[in-house]
Amino acid sequence: MVINDMNNIAQHLQLVQDRIAKAASESSRPLGDIHLLAVSKTKPIADIEQAYAAGQRQFGENYVQEAIEKIQQLTHKYPDMRWHLIGPLQSNKSRQVAEHFDWVQTVDRLKIAQRLSEQRPSHLPPLNICLQVNVSGESSKSGLIPAEALALAASLADLPGLRLRGLMAIPEHTDDVARLESQFLELKQLFDRMAEIYPDVDTLSMGMSEDLEMAVACGSTLVRVGTAIFGTRN
């Protein structure tokens, strides 16, 4: 059963946008440089449509099959929706992802990148990708170690079906503010180095409901927010 403690998704979407605007102002950053990805995993079609009606266009999903069912139901109705895969991608799901998504934020090995490029339909624009970096070094998380990211970027930059756009990370869940900030700043430094080499790199995906203000202060260009928009699911 969906337990949604928010009666008005549009209202709470606006609250998140207000938080982003405040964080941008306090960091002296242009608001137009920071975008919101609504994390709609496990949420019903009706909730996504409410967010769309309130102006949201970019949605993030973790589970490939669930996401494709939503995409197939919504894309023809709302052709300006953009869909990001933000969960792990197994090789046997790469064709489905290449055919349906606009972005994949969780590329962390060359094999997956090659498959996505080869399987991207020729009538679609190149698939936007971010490299996932395990900036906290936790063994339970997917992603490249930071030292590997530039090498992988060089290996896949010329794959015709892909467009390298930047980096994504899920920093450590910790109450240690200084530790969290150091992880955000490490990713920002890596992002800046990559952007100097690859002109299409413009996306630093970090920050979620709990820490988006710090992420914006540290240079995030895309915050991924689910609970603060849609509520929780039990």
DOMI-784833 format. One record per atom (N, C-alpha, C): x, y, z. Coordinates in steps of 0.001 Angstrom, whole numbers, plus 524288, in hexadecimal, padded with zeros to 5 digits. Layout:
N
XYZ;...
//
This chain:
234
8034E7FB5D80000;800008000080000;80372804D680000;801EB808C27FD28;804C780DA47FD0B;8033B810E6801CD;8071681264804C9;8062E815DD80935;8086C81B22807B1;8052381E9E805EE;80702823A78040A;80563827D1807EE;8094C82A1980AAE;8082282DF380EAA;807C68336A80C5A;8077D833B580744;8071A838C6804B3;80226838E28016F;7FEA183C69802C4;7F9A983C978000D;7FA0F83F4A7FAC9;7FE15842427FA07;7FE6C8455A7F555;803F4845187F337;804BF841C37EF51;809F6841227ED19;80BE6846407EACF;808718492B7E85A;80A0884E2D7E612;80C23851DC7EA42;80991851FD7EEBF;80B4B8556B7F2F9;810BB853E17F4D6;8119784ED57F575;8169D84D167F781;81AE884D597F368;8197884CD47EE89;81D3684DCD7EA56;81F098537D7EA97;81B68857087EB80;81CD285C907EBEC;8205D85D857F09F;81F6085AE37F4F4;822B785B797F98A;8284B859C77F85E;828E18557C7F569;82E1F853B97F3F1;830B3857B67F05D;82DC3859B67ECA2;82FF085DA97E924;8318A8628D7EC2A;82E85863EB7F034;82FF0868617F37A;835058674F7F671;835AE862837F84E;83A92861237FAF7;83F378619C7F742;83E8685FCE7F27B;842B88602E7EEA5;843FE865E87ED8B;83FF7869137ECE2;840CB86E9E7EBC2;843AD871527F03F;84232870117F50A;844C4872687F999;84A78870B47F9DE;84B7086BA47F8ED;850C9869B07F915;8541A86C297F4CB;851CD86CD57F033;854A486F527EBE8;85600874EE7ED49;8523F877C97EF81;8532987D3A7F0F4;8577487DA97F50E;8574787A487F8FB;85B2787A7A7FD29;86097878F37FB40;860D4876007F6F2;865D6874677F4B0;86781877E97F028;8646A87BFB7EF27;8657A87F947EACC;865F487CB07E599;86255879007E4D6;86234876077DFF8;85D3F8775B7DCEF;85D7B877837D7BF;858B6878617D4B3;854E8873DC7D56B;8500E8751E7D67E;84C29871077D750;84B8F86D9B7D276;84C3B86FE57CDDD;84BAF86CDF7C910;84FC5868A87C84E;853E3868C47CB80;857FF864C87CB1B;856AC85FDA7CE29;8526985FF17D125;8512685B917D4A1;84BD08596D7D32C;84B98854617D234;846C8851EA7D05F;844EF84DD57D453;83FE684CC67D40F;83D6D8491D7D7AE;83BC78442E7D4CF;83D8283FC07D6C3;83BBF83AAA7D4DC;8380F838667D8EA;83333837967D775;82F538354E7DB00;82FE982F617DAED;8314F82D257DF54;8322E827807DFA9;82CF1824D57E08F;82B15822587DC6E;825CA820357DC72;825A381A4B7DD09;829FA817E97DE8E;82A078123A7DF49;825DE810A17E339;8233180C6B7E20F;81EF680A177E532;81A1880D777E57A;81A10812007E2F7;815888156E7E346;811C98145A7DECB;80CB4814EC7DFB4;808E1813B27DBA7;808B2817DA7D764;8067E8164C7D303;805ED819CA7CE8A;8032C81EDC7D01E;7FF3781E827D352;7FC34823257D4C6;7FF97827367D776;803468257A7DABE;806BF829257DD68;80A6382BD27D984;80C58828E07D5CB;80FD282B1B7D1D7;80CE382F1D7CE9B;807FD82DED7CD4B;804E1831A57CA44;803D3836A37CD5F;80326836267D27D;8027B83AD97D5AE;8076483E3D7D583;80BE283BBF7D5E0;810C983EB47D5A8;811768413A7D051;8101283E657CC3D;81069840967C6F3;80CDB845547C66B;80821844E97C86A;804738493B7C816;8067184E0F7CAEE;809DA84D317CED5;80C1B851897D1C7;8111B8539C7CF46;8128D851647CABF;816F98537A7C7E0;81BD58501D7C7CC;81BD984BBB7CAA4;820738486A7CAC2;820DB8453F7C5B6;8258D844E47C38E;8263F842227BE9C;82A3383DA67BEE2;82DBC83DB97C2A9;831C2839AD7C2FC;8309B8360A7C792;830B8830EA7C669;82F5182D017CA4F;83386828CB7CA97;8349B826FE7CF55;83899823077D039;8364B81DFD7D230;8380B819AA7CFF3;8361F8147B7D161;83AB2810D97D296;839DD80D457D64A;83DF1809957D7D6;83D5F804367D560;83898802A47D442;837907FD497D2AD;835CE7FD357CD03;838B77FA5A7C9C8;838057FAC37C425;8328D7F93C7C273;8309C7F4BE7C42B;82B937F2EE7C240;827297F6867C3EE;8273D7F8257C8D4;823457FBCB7CABB;82369800D97C79C;82820802C27C699;828AE807AD7C3BE;826A6807447BE31;827DB802FE7BB91;82637802787B61C;82044802587B5B4;81DBA7FFDC7B976;818057FFDA7B96A;815EF8056F7B9DB;81851808977BD25;816A580E0A7BDA7;817D08111C7B8AB;81C79810647B69B;81DFF8133A7B1E5;81A46811FE7AD6E;818FE80D007ACDA;8158980B797A88E;8101680DC57A935;80E5B80E5F7AE02;8092C8109A7AEE9;809108168B7AE58;80D7B8191E7AF73;80D7181ECA7AFE1;80FF2821B27AB56;8138581F437A883;8169A822207A4AC;813428246A7A055;80F918216E79E58;80C538236F79A10;808C9827D979BF0;80742827957A0D0;803D482B9A7A309;806E08308C7A45C;80BB882FC27A62C;80EFE8342C7A7DF;8145B833B07A547;814E6835187A061;819C68341B79D92;81E758372B79F8A;81D9683B317A2C8;8220783E2A7A4CF;823F183C287AA1A;821D0837D37AC04;82410835557B0A4;82970833327AF4C;82D008337A7B306;832318313A7B266;8332882D697B6DE;83527828CC7B566;835A0824857B91C;83B60823267BA0A;83CCD822F37BF0E;84221821B97C0B4;8422581C827C39E;845AD819087C23C;846988146A7C573;84AA3815E37C98B;849268155D7CE86;84CB7816B77D2C3;84DD2812067D640;84C2380D637D486;84D3E808A07D764;85124805437D47C;852DC800F87D6E0;856B67FD877D46C;854AC7FB567CF43;858417FA847CBA5;856D27F86D7C67F;859C17F35A7C58B;856D17EF217C4EB;859167EA167C393;859757E99E7BDAA;85D4A7E69F7BBDD;85E3A7E6197B641;8596B7E4267B35D;856737E0A77B5C6;851F27DE6B7B302;84D5F7E2337B280;84DD27E6CA7B4E6;849BB7EACA7B467;84B7A7EF5A7B0F9;850307EF0A7AEDD;852557F39E7AC2D;84F3E7F5097A746;84D517F1307A461;84A687F27379FA0;845677F56C7A0EF;842877F3A67A4DE;83DBD7F6567A65F;83EDC7FBFB7A7F6;843197FCB27AAC9;84480801F17AC8B;8460C805567A7E5;84935803307A46A;84AED8062C79FD9;8465D807CD79C6F;84243804B879C54;83DC9805D5798F2;839CE8099579B5F;839D280A2A7A093;8359880D107A311;83741811E37A624;83BE7811FA7A844;83D71816457ABB3;8401081AB07A8AC;8401E81F487AB1F;842EC823CC7A90E;8484D8245C7AB93;848AD822A27B06C;84D86823087B36D;84E7F81DF17B65C;8538181CA77B709;8552D818A07BABB;8595E81B187BE2B;8585481B5D7C33E;85BFA81DF67C6C7;85F9F81A297C990;85F2A8152E7C869;861ED811487CB96;865BD80DFE7C86D;868388103F7C48C;86C2580D657C180;8713980D387C4A1;8733F808867C579;87819808167C87C;87BE9804177C63E;87AD78023B7C16B;87E817FEB27BEE5;87DCF7FF057B8FF;8820E7FDF87B64A;8822D7FE9F7B0A2;87E6E7FADF7ADEF;87DF87F61B7AFD1;87A977F2497AD4C;874FE7F4467ACDB;872FA7F67B7B116;86DA27F88A7B104;86D377FD127AD32;871128007E7AD30;870F5804F87A9A2;870EA803307A3F2;874117FF557A2B1;874447FD5A79D52;86F0E7FAFF79BBB;86CA97F80F79F37;867997F5B679DFE;8636F7F9E379D2D;8635C7FDD17A081;85F84801FE79FE8;8603E804D279AB9;86518805C17993F;86622808737944A;8645D8052D78FAC;865BE8003778FB9;864567FCBE78B6B;85E6E7FC0978AF9;85BBE7FC1278F5D;856257FAE078F73;852AD7FFB578F31;855018045C78F28;851E68091C78EBC;84F9E809797893F;84A76809C578899;8481E80A0C78362;84A1080ECD7805B;84AF680E1177B5D;84D468123877824;849B2816EA7777E;8448A8162F77826;840FB81A9977783;840AB81E0677C5E;8432481C5D780A5;8432681F6A78573;8484782266785FC;8483D826C2788BD;84D2C82980789BF;850A48263178D43;855B78275278D75;8591C8245A790F9;8570B8245F79691;857FE820187993D;8564981F7E79EA2;859E1822AE7A229;857A68261E7A542;85ABA8292E7A8FE;85C68825AD7AD7E;86161825E57AEE3;8632E822A27B32D;86674825C37B70B;866258240B7BBE5;869AC825D77BFFF;86C9B821227C217;87163821EE7C399;8746581DDE7C62B;8733181E007CBFB;871EE819767CE26;870E68193C7D3C1;876028186F7D6A2;8770E81BD57DA5B;87BDB81BAB7DD6B;87A8881A407E30B;87D4D816757E525;87CA0814EE7EA9F;8803A8185C7EDE4;87E7981D227EECB;881DB8210A7F130;882CE81FF67F6F8;87F6681CE77F962;8801081BAC7FEF0;88360816D97FFDB;8844D813C17FBBD;8877180F097FC48;884BD80A9B7FF1E;87F9680AD57FFA2;87CBB806B480262;87C3D801DF7FEF3;87D5D7FD598012B;87D3A7F87D7FE24;877B57F70D7FC78;873C97F91A7FF18;86E5C7F7CC7FDD9;86C497FAE07F938;86F4A7FEB07F748;86D608020C7F316;87015800E17EDF5;86D19801897E9C2;86F488010D7E48A;87246806047E334;8753F805B07DEFC;877E180A527DD0F;87DB9809B87DCBE;8800680D117D996;885A580D3A7D8F0;8883480FC17DDAB;88D1480E3B7DECA;8900C811717E266;8918C816627DF64;8921C81AC47E207;8931081FA87DF38;897A281F6D7DB6A;89BBE81C9A7DCC1;8A06181C6E7D971;89F5E819BE7D438;89B20816BD7D3D3;899F2813E57CF02;8967D816F97CB38;8941981B307CD09;8900481DBF7C9F9;89211820277C4F0;89678822D47C520;8987D825617C068;89A218215F7BC56;89C3581CEE7BE1C;89DC6818D87BA6D;8990D8168A7B7AF;894D58159B7BA92;89026813897B811;88DD7817977B45C;88DD581C7C7B5ED;88BD5820977B277;88EC6820957AD49;893D881FF87AD79;896F681FE77A8AB;895A481B3A7A547;89459816D67A7BD;893368120F7A4D2;88DF5812477A20A;88A4B8154C7A40E;8850D815397A1C3;8837A81A5679F28;886E781E3179F3E;885728235679D32;883DB823237977C;8860181F7D79485;884E581F4978EEB;880CE81B3578D6C;87E54818BE7913F;87A3F814F978FF0;875AA817DD78D7B;874068166E788C4;8705B819B7785D2;86AE781A117881E;8694A8161B78B14;863FE8163278D22;86370818ED79257;867C881B1179452;867B781D6E79981;869978230C7995D;867CF8260F79D25;869B582B6179DF4;86B3282BE17A3B1;8703282C457A4BD;8721582CBB7AA18;870AA8321A7AC3A;86DA3832257B084;86BB7837187B2A6;86E018386F7B7FF;8700A8348E7BAE4;8722F836057BFEE;872AF8318F7C3C2;871FE832D97C8C0;872D982F347CD0C;86E1A82F017D09B;86D7682A877D312;86957829C27D6FD;86BA9826E77DBA1;869D58283D7E04C;86B938256E7E4F6;86751825697E909;867A08217F7EC65;8644E821277F108;86800821497F5B0;8691C825E67F7C4;86CC38262F7FC22;86AC88232F800E7;86E3F8229E80491;86D2E81F9880947;8689F821E180C5B;8656481E6C80E7E;8613082028811F5;86390820E381762;86481825B9818C7;86743826CA81DA7;8656782BE981FFF;865C682C4B82520;864A68312F827D0;869838349A82844;86DEC832B28266D;872D18359C82688;872D283976821F9;8717183E4D82307;870CC8423281EEF;875DE8432281C00;87A268435A81ECD;87F2E8445A81C47;880A683FDC818A6;87F8683B1981A3D;880C08368D816F6;87D75836A4811F3;87874837DB81289;875088381C80DFD;876D183C6B80A48;87817840EA80C62;879D88454180921;87ED1843D98062C;8825A8410D808BF;8873C83F9F80620;8863F83BF780185;8824F8389D801FD;88101835187FDAA;87E948381B7F922;87B2683BB97FA5C;878EC83F067F63B;87D2F842237F36F;880BE8445E7F669;884D28479E7F40C;888A5844597F0D9;889B383F957F290;88D1783C2A7EF77;88AA183B047EA33;8858983A027EA2F;882E1838F57E53F;882D983DCC7E1C6;8821D842627E428;8822B847347E11A;88783848107DE8C;88BA7846FF7E149;890E5847997DF0A;891A5843ED7DA6B;88FD583F1D7DAF9;8903983B5D7D6B7;88CEB83D157D212;8884683F047D330;884D2841037CF14;8876B845827CC19;889D7849167CEE2;88C6284D887CC55;890CF84BB07C8C3;893BB847D37CA74;897E8845BE7C727;895AA843487C235;891658406C7C2C7;88F0183DE97BE40;88CBC841ED7BA85;88A5B846097BCAA;887F784A0B7B960;88C0B84D047B62F;890CA84D4F7B815;894F684FDB7B51A;8966A84CB87B042;895898479F7B077;8971E844297AC2D;892B2843427A850;88DED842A27AA4E;889798411E7A70B;885638457C7A708;88481847FC7A29F;8812584CA47A289;87B7084B9F7A3CD;87988846D17A322;8740F845AE7A458;8731F844C57AA2A;8773E8444E7AD3C;8769B843247B2CE;8749A848007B59F;86FC58479E7B786;86D3E84C127BA15;869D884A787BEAD;869F68457A7C02C;866448437D7C40B;8691D840F17C897;8683B843117CD36;86A45840D37D207;8658B83F667D55D;8644C83A667D56B;85F938386B7D7F1;860DB836A67DD77;85FAA83A017E12F;8607A838A17E6B3;85CD983BF47EA06;85B3D839AB7EE5C;8579B83C437F1D6;85232839E57F179;84FD6838FF7F612;84AA2836B37F65C;84758839CA7FA46;842F4837A17FBD5;83F4F83A867FF27;841F283CC180405;84561839A880677;8478883B2C80B86;84C1183EFC80B1A;84ED183F01806B4;853C4841E780689;8544384554801B2;84FEC846AA7FF38;8504C8498C7FA52;852CE84EE97FB02;8520C851677FF84;854688568D80051;85A568564680030;85C8D8527A802DF;86236851EF802C7;8641D8507E7FD56;8613284D167FAAB;862BF84B887F567;862E28503F7F1C0;85EFB8539C7F222;85EE1858567EEE2;8638185BD17F03A;8649285C787F533;868FC85FB77F6D4;86E2485D9C7F4CD;86E6E8587D7F418;87341856047F245;873748555B7EC5A;86F76857307E988;86FC8857447E3DE;86C31853A57E0E3;8689E851007E380;864FF84D897E0B0;861EA8508B7DC92;8610E84E097D81A;85DA48504B7D418;8588684D557D398;85814848D17D640;85354845A07D5ED;85288842F47DB2D;84E4C844557DDE1;84D1A841CB7E2D3;848B683DE67E1FC;8491E8396E7E492;84570835217E3E6;841FD834C77E8C2;83D05836207E82B;83998836A17ECB8;834BB833457EBED;833B982FD67EFA1;82F1A82C887EF6A;82B6C82D7C7F3ED;82D2782C237F8AC;829BD82C597FD3E;82775831BB7FE2C;82A8F835D37FD8C;828A683B207FE98;8248483CE97FAB4;8241C83A1D7F657;8200D83B617F27B;81B5F837BB7F2F9;81C82832A07F30C;8185782EBE7F29C;816C082C3F7F7B5;819BE82D1B7FBF5;818A582A5D800C1;81B2B82504800DE;8199E821CF8049C;81C1481CBF80569;8186F81860803C0;81AC5813CD80306;817B880F18801BD;8192E80ADD805AB;8152C8085B807D7;81616803EF80B53;8146E7FEE8808AF;
//
